[in-house]
Amino acid sequence: MSESIDKYKINYFLDQLTVKEYKFAMKTIPKMLNISMNTFHNYRRIKIGETQDIPYEKVKLMEILFDTESGALENTKMNGKSLVQLLKGQ
């Protein structure tokens, strides 16, 4: 079973909407993000591990539109070392 996971929870949040809200969202979100419907569909299909990404500003706007807290749209958490840790060789 090699199912790829979406990088962002856009589809999850859309699935929580009623049919009326979903139809409204599908018309409104691309307009609010100033992108085409095709680009929005591409955003929905980005998988973890792909180099394609959504610009930060667009992610933040979608979090506002979905009325969720910052970071809730990501499906994975990024980990890394701070500059201080890198400087100390950790």
Secondary structure, 3 states (H helix, E strand, C coil): CCCCCECECHHHHHHCCCHHHHHHHHHHHHHHHCCCHHHHHHHHCCECCCCCCCCHHHHHHHHHHCCCCCCCCECCCCCCCCHHHHHCCC
